[in-house]
Amino acid sequence: MKSEKMGLTFKQKQIYDFIVLFEKQVGVYPTYRQIAAGKIEDTQLIPQRASTNHIFRTMNALVERKWIEKMSNRKCGIKIL
């Protein structure tokens, strides 16, 4: 039985798109702090978040909704599904 991706909220989509773009431009997936900063090469792409706790909760939501997978054996262990 194949699981379907669930829809994303606006902020979840922003963070998902940032992760994808960061990986394409930099070659690695971002850390939670890099996502919270919202910048790639000094260009602000998404609003800066004051706390990485918000990013942590959003990442868990992306996992639950089947958009990403967290890989615990790597520092920036994210896999886009």
C-alpha positions as CSV (number, residue, x, y, z in Angstrom):
1,M,0.0,0.0,0.0
2,K,1.6,3.2,-1.1
3,S,1.3,6.2,1.2
4,E,0.4,9.5,-0.4
5,K,2.0,12.9,0.4
6,M,-0.3,15.2,2.4
7,G,-0.7,18.9,1.6
8,L,1.5,21.5,3.3
9,T,0.8,24.7,5.0
10,F,2.3,27.9,3.6
11,K,5.2,27.9,6.1
12,Q,5.8,24.2,5.6
13,K,6.0,24.7,1.9
14,Q,8.4,27.7,2.3
15,I,10.8,25.6,4.4
16,Y,10.5,22.6,2.1
17,D,11.3,24.7,-1.0
18,F,14.2,26.3,0.9
19,I,15.6,22.9,1.7
20,V,15.4,21.8,-1.9
21,L,16.9,25.0,-3.3
22,F,19.7,25.0,-0.6
23,E,20.7,21.4,-1.6
24,K,20.7,22.4,-5.3
25,Q,22.8,25.5,-4.8
26,V,25.2,24.4,-2.0
27,G,25.3,20.6,-2.6
28,V,24.3,19.5,0.9
29,Y,21.2,19.7,2.9
30,P,21.0,22.6,5.4
31,T,21.2,22.3,9.2
32,Y,18.2,23.6,11.4
33,R,20.2,26.8,12.1
34,Q,20.7,27.4,8.4
35,I,17.0,26.9,7.7
36,A,16.1,29.2,10.6
37,A,18.4,31.9,9.1
38,G,16.6,31.5,5.8
39,K,19.7,32.6,3.7
40,I,21.7,31.1,0.9
41,E,25.0,33.0,0.3
42,D,23.8,36.1,2.1
43,T,20.5,36.3,0.2
44,Q,17.4,36.1,2.4
45,L,15.0,33.7,0.8
46,I,12.5,33.0,3.5
47,P,11.7,34.9,6.7
48,Q,14.3,34.4,9.5
49,R,13.0,32.3,12.4
50,A,14.1,33.3,15.9
51,S,14.2,29.7,17.1
52,T,15.3,26.3,15.7
53,N,12.4,24.8,17.8
54,H,10.0,26.1,15.1
55,I,12.2,24.4,12.4
56,F,12.3,21.1,14.4
57,R,8.4,21.1,14.6
58,T,8.1,21.9,10.9
59,M,10.6,19.2,10.0
60,N,8.6,16.6,12.0
61,A,5.4,17.7,10.2
62,L,7.2,17.3,6.8
63,V,8.2,13.7,7.9
64,E,4.6,13.0,9.0
65,R,3.2,14.3,5.7
66,K,5.7,12.2,3.7
67,W,7.6,15.0,2.1
68,I,11.0,14.3,3.7
69,E,12.7,11.5,5.6
70,K,15.1,12.2,8.4
71,M,18.2,10.0,8.4
72,S,19.6,9.7,12.0
73,N,23.0,8.5,11.0
74,R,24.0,11.8,9.3
75,K,24.5,15.4,10.5
76,C,22.3,17.0,7.9
77,G,20.3,13.8,7.4
78,I,17.4,14.8,5.2
79,K,16.1,12.8,2.2
80,I,13.6,14.4,-0.1
81,L,10.8,11.9,-1.0
